[in-house]
Amino acid sequence: MRHLLTLTMFIGFIALTGCSSKYVAPGPGVAMDQITQDGVSGDGWRVERPQPTATFPARVAVARVQGTGYRNYNLVAYGSGRYSVVTTREVESDEDLTKLSSLPQLAGLAMMNRLILPSELSSDRELRQAAGKLQAGMLLIYSFDTTFRVNEHEIGPLGVISLGMIPNHEARVTS
């Protein structure tokens, strides 16, 4: 009888600890100055100022960029190199895109996808080339930078009595 009780408690303990999961924090955003290229000439000293080529009403290609190897609980970003591209709409709703595409002098929006992007991403040149394949005259690049902070709260002997069921961590997420 004693062994049966011990075995039952052991199985119950394994079952309770096996149900817990650890949240994996998403990767970082990307600073635009890290991926954009200035019009530097071959000698490295003279900066060329390219003239705007967009005609209005303009078609705009949209790309959400994140740090290399970005992933969260929902998705994995595409590409490797200095940054990656999130090709799945996660935060953007249809209403947001409709509102954006209804701006004056805007002919339409085109979201970046894996079919037109190279797998190696080192600068904004790859995004500009992909926008050209979409026949877009402008490129909208954006990123989310998210920080996480976890504070622990000491709950004393209550933690032992409750077998860890009372939360003693507070997570704060800022994006």
N, C-alpha and C positions, 0 to 999 in steps of 0.2 A: 504494500500500500504506500509506503514511504517513497519507494522508487517511482511509482506511478505519479505521485504528486510532484516529485522533483522533475520528472520527464515532462509533465504537463506544463509546469512553470517555465522550463527551459524552452519548450516549443512556443509558448506564449511570448516569451521575451524575444526570441528570434523573429517571430511574426511582427511584433511591434517595431523592432528596429529595422526590419526589412522594408517597411512601408515608408520610411522617411526618404526624402529626396533633397538634394542640394541644388539650389538655384544657381545657374551659371550666368554671371554678369556678362552683358554684351561687351564687345570690344570698343575701342575708342573711336571718336570722330577723326576727321583728318583736317589739318590746317590747309587752307587753299594755297597759301604761299609755298607749301611744300610740293605741290603738284603742278602749279602753273608755271609756264615758261615765258620769260620775257623775250622780246624779239632781239636776241643777242646775235651779232654777226659772227662770222668765222674767226676774226681775230680776238673776239671776246671782250672788246672795249666799246664798240659803237652799238648803241641800242636803237633798233629800228622801231618805228611806230607804225604798225600796219593800219591802213585805213579801214573803217567799218565797211563790211560788204553786205550787210542785211538790207533788204528792201522791205518796205511796209505796204500792206500788212504782212507781218513776219510769222513764219512757222518756227516754233521753239522746241528744241529737243531738251528733255529733262532727265537729269541723272542725279541719283543720291549716292554719294561716295562716303565710304567709311574706311577705317584703318585696315591694314592688311589682315586677312583672315577673320574678318568680322563675322560673328555669329551671335544669335540669341536663341531663346527657347522656341522661336517660330521659324527661323530661316537661317540660311548660310549665304553670305554674299558671294558674288562671282568675281573671279580674277585673283591674280597674285602679283606681287611687285610692291610698289610704294603705297598702293591703296587697293580697295576692292569696291565693286558697284553692287548696290542692293537693287535687284531687278524685280523684286516682288513688292507690290504696294502693300504697305503695312500700316502706315500712319495716315496716308493720304486717302481721303474718301472720294467717291465719285462727285459729290457736291463741291469739294475743294477744287478739283480739276475743272469742273464745269464753270465755277466762278472765275478761275484763273484764265480759262480759254475765252471767256466772254469779255475780257479787257479790250479796250479800243486798240485798233491797229495790230491785233493779234489774229493770225489766220488759223492757228491751231497748235495743239501740243502733241508731241510724240515722246513716249516714254522709252528709255533705253532698254534693250533686252540682250540676252546672251547671243543671239544670232548675228548681231552686228558688232559685238565687242571682241577684241582679241583677249586671249587668256592672260597675257602679260601686260600689266598696266604700270607705266613708269611716269607719265606726265599727262597733262590735259590734252596733249596732241592726239592720243587714242580716242578720247571723248569727242574731240572736234572732228576727227575723221568719221567716227560713227554718226555724228550729227549730219555730216555731209551725205552719208549714205541714206539718211532719212529725208534728205533735201530740206533740212532746216537751216535757216539763216542765222539763228541765235542758239546759244546753249545756256541752259540754267543748271548750275551745279550747286548742290547743297549737302550739308552733313549735319548729323546730330552728335553732339558731344555729351556723353552721359557720365556722371560721377556717382559713386556709391559710397556710403558711409554706414558702418554698423556700430552701434553703441551697445555695450553690454550693461545690464542692470543686475546688481547683486540682490538676490532674493533670499539669501541665507538658507536656513534649514528647511524652508518651505519647498525648495527645489528637490531636496532629498525625499521629503514626504510625498510629493506629487510625482516622483519618478520622471522628472523632466517635462511634464505635461504643461506646466505654466511657462509661458514664454519669458525669456530673460534677455532677448536681443531685440533691438529696434533698428530697422533698416531705413535709411533715407536715400532716395534716389532723386537726382536733379538732372534734368535734360534740357 
